[in-house]
Amino acid sequence: MKLIVGLGNPGTKYAGHRHNIGFMAVDEIARVHGFGPWRKKFQGEVAEGAVGGEKALLLKPATYMNESGRAVAEAARFYKLSPQDVIVIHDELDLAPGRIRVKSGGGHAGHNGLRSIIAHIGADFHRLRMGIGHPGDRNRVHGYVLSDFSKAEQAWLGPLLEAVARHVPLLVAGRFSDFASKVTMDAPPPAQPQRGE
């Protein structure tokens, strides 16, 4: 069984924020793969189903981003899952908008959701990093991640979420490079302006 965790903040106020791309991704996985209804459990919301023939639990922690690890640890303990059975989907400032990377283990790079999960279950889980780009100034990061995707960003966001959901069986099977190339083929990231343009 796999535990697929989307990171975000609960409530309608945060729903469209860049920081909530993890919630958006697991919502789309639930829709595409016909998961059961969302219900409250493990200090969050969960939906049960299967991905590529493997049982999976989707989790959206309701603890707010900085305490995400509490919900993840509770679910992992209940199902006796190891960190290698956990896939965390989160926003990534250090990747250009629309780009994705899959990574196993490592640090938190200042991401408070990852910091909390590492504190609770260790670092040996898998991460799907979804690029949202960087505002260019460290002092603007907080406001940037806690604001809605712009109209222009919606053009790549929808196709990206759909491609992630469609190809998530490859992610669950551990075929990370196949997953990344299929997603990128189906939802190419927007062209980035050259420096100085």
N, C-alpha and C positions, 0 to 999 in steps of 0.2 A: 504494500500500500504506500502511496505517496501523499505527503501533505504539501499542498501548493498554497503558499501564503501570498496574498496581495497586500502591500503596505499602503497606508493612507490614514486619513483622519475621518472619524465617523460624523455623520450629520450632513444635511443638505447644504449647509453653509460652505462646506469644504469640497463638495462632490466634484466640481469642475476644475479643481486646482491641479497644477502640475505635480504637486507632491502626491496626488491621489491616483497616478497612472497605474499603480499596482492594483488598487481596488477596481479600476476600469477593466484591467486585463482579466482578472478572475471573474468579473461579471460576464465578460464576453465568452470566456471558456465555459462557464455554466450554461450560457445560452446555446452556444454552438454544439455542445456535447450532451445537451438535454439532462443536466443535473437536476436533482430534486430541489424542492423549495429551500430558500435560505431560512435558517432558524438560529435562535440565540443559544450559544454554547461556548465553553472555553473562553469566557471574557471577550467574545466576538460573535460574528455570524458565520455559520458553516453551511455548506451545501455538499451533499454526497452524490457520487456518480462514478463513472469509469472513463478512463482515457486510454485509447489504444488497447483495450482489454484488461488494463490494470485498474484496480480499485483506487479511487483518489478522493481526498477530502479537500475542498477549497475552504480557506479561512481568511476572513477580513477582521483583524483585531479591532475591538471597540475601545481599546485602552488609550487611544491617541498614539501618535507615531513614537514618541519618546519611551513608551512602555510596551511596545509591540512584543517584546520577548516574553512577557508574562503569559500572553495568550498562546504564543507558539509553544512554549515549554509545557503548558497545561495539556494541549492537544497531543503533543509528541509523547508525553508521559502516559496519557490515557491509552494510546494505541501502541505503546512500547516501540516507538520509532527511533531510529538512530538519526543523527544530523544528516547522514547521507541520503535519508529518505525525504528530506525537506528541501523544497525549492521555494525561494523567496523572490518575488517580483517587485522591483522598486525603481523609482526615478533616479537618474544618474546625471548630475551636473557636468561631469567630465567627459560626457559623450555628446556629440553634435545631435541636434533634434532629429528624432526618427531613427537613429542608429541603435542597434542592440548588441550586447555582448553577453555571453554566458561564462560564468566564472565559478570555480569551486574553491571554497576556503578563502583565506586572506583577511585583511583588516576591514575597518568600517569607513575609511576615508572621510570621516566627519559626518557620516549619515547617522542620525540619531536612532532611526529604526533598526538599522543593522547593529549599531553599538549595543542596543538593548537585547537583541536576539543573541549576539555573541556572549553577552554577560550571562544569559540564561542557559544556552545549550552548547556553547562553544562555537568555533568558527568553521567547522567542517561541513557546512551545508552548501547547497548550490544556489547561485544567484543569477537571475535574469535581470541584467541592468538595461533599463530603457532610457535612452538619451533624451534629455529635455534641453540641453545646452546650458550655457552659463551666461548670466547677465553682464559679465565683463568686470564687475566690481564686487569684491567680497562683501562690502557693506550693503549691497542690494540683494544678496542671495535670499535672505529671509522673506522679503516682500515678493520676490520673483517666484519662489516655490509655492508660496501661499497666495497665489493669484491664479485666475482661470487661464486655460490655454486660449490664445488669441484666435480670432477668426481665421487668420492665415494658417495657424498651426493645425486647426481642425482638418485641413485638407490632407495632411499625412497621418494624423492621429487615428482616424476611423479605420483606414486600410491597414495600418500597423496592428491595431488591436485585433482586427479580424484575422490577419495572417498569423499572429501569435497563437490565437485560439485554434485555428485550423491545423497548425503544425505542432501543437503542444504534445501529441503522442511521441514525436521524436525527442522532445525535451525529457519527457518522463522515461523514455527508454535509454537515456544517457547518450543519445546521438547528437551531442551539442553542436558540432560543426555543421552537420546536415540540417539541423533545425535552424541555425543562424543563416545559412545560405538560402534555404527555402523562404524564410520570412523576408530576407532582403530582396530576393527575386520578386516576390509578390507585392511587397510594399517598399519600393526603393526610397531611401531617405531624400528629403529635398536637397537640391543643390545649395551648397553654402557659398555665400558671397566671398570673393577673394579679399584678402587683406588690402585695405586702401581703396576698395570700391565705394 
